[in-house]
Amino acid sequence: MSTKLQHTNKPKIGYSCYYATSREGEQFVAEHVFSYQISGVMTISDSQKKYIFNPGDFRFIRRNHLVKFNKQPPRNGEFKSVSIYLDQQTLRKFSMEYGFKAAGHFDGDAILNLEPRPLYKSFMQSLTPYQQEHLQIDDKLQGLKLNEAILILLQSKPEIKNILFDFSEPGKIDLEAFMEKNFHFNVQLNRFAYLTGRSLATFKRDFEKIFNITPSRWLLQRRLQEAYYLIKENGKRASEIYLELGFEDLSHFSFAFKNKYGVAPSKL
């Protein structure tokens, strides 16, 4: 169950509540996210690292990144978290009103484990009544809460201004290196194109020059190649790896695997 506390389809303040383990797969993080882990364990991974957040932990996820996440409720309990989505429109308006600007470009981790601070906790707890009463936050009040979250982050971690107020879009980067790191994310090609600083047409053209194959066919072959290695060399089961490698369901993975290698993954 997920309760979204606002009027539009793109929530800016949202609660997550799960009674069973939720493997939600891939997500393109389009906006910065400031979150508090209330109960249960959240595991998040990008192409570089895996992060584990326990009850009482705070995290900040930078926009324009690909992540995978798993929500694990406590035994006989509920997984609960609250997240604040800091969209570009809100941050641009805040920048103009308060005069904050980025002093440089932040090139660190996609996910930041924030040190617990009383200001963080009191702010997140101020949102609890809306969760308990299933109320919608008025647009004006919601705007005030977003600004409060930004001010708290800036006071507690001043250098975060180089993240919040960097409004530049992804620049053109090494396509081959990026794809080797991120092939296991199940997102549309236009996401890969955007994150490598290209239009979709340019992405496809550059891709075929480098790999001599279309992006879709390369992704399938690369995922199957990795699956073969994990099953053959590491003894993994198909049910353990198909989601991690970007396949939407087990039957599709098994069919594609057998079609390429002539044997079902369970028989390898």
WOPEQUI-V640148 format. One line per field, one symbol per residue. ss: DSSP state (h for helix, s for strand, l for the rest). phi: phi as a letter, one per 20 degrees, with the letter a starting at -180 (. if undefined). burial: # if it has 24 or more other C-alpha atoms within 12 Angstrom, else .. A space follows every 10 residues. Layout:
# WOPEQUI-V640148
ss=???
phi=???
burial=???
This chain:
# WOPEQUI-V640148
ss=lsssllllll llssssssll lssssssssl lssssssssl ssssslllls sssllllsss slllssssss ssllllllss sssssslhhh hhhhhhhhll llllllllll sssslllhhh hhhhhllhhh hhllllllhh hhhhhhhhhh hhhhhhlhhh hhhhllllll llllhhhhhh hhllllllhh hhhhhllllh hhhhhhhhhh hlllhhhhhh hhhhhhhhhh hhhhlllhhh hllllllllh hhhhhhhhhh hlllhhhl
phi=.cdddaeefd fdcbddbcec gddemebeee cfcdcceebm cddccdfdbd ccddgnedbc dffmcdcdbc ddffflbcec bccddeffff ffffgffdme bfeadeceff cdeefgcgff ffffffeggf ffeleeeggf ffffffffff fffffebgff ffefdeefeg efcfffffff ecfeeecfff fgfffemcff ffgffffffe dlafgfffgf fffffffgff ffedmfegfe dfffenefbf fffffffffe dmbfgfdf
burial=..####.... ########.. ##..#####. ########## #######... ########## ########## ###....### ########.# ##.##....# #........# ####.....# #.##..##.# #....##... .##.###### ####..#..# #######... ....#..##. .######.#. ########.. ..##.##... ....##.### ########.. #.....##.. ########.. ..##.##... ...##...
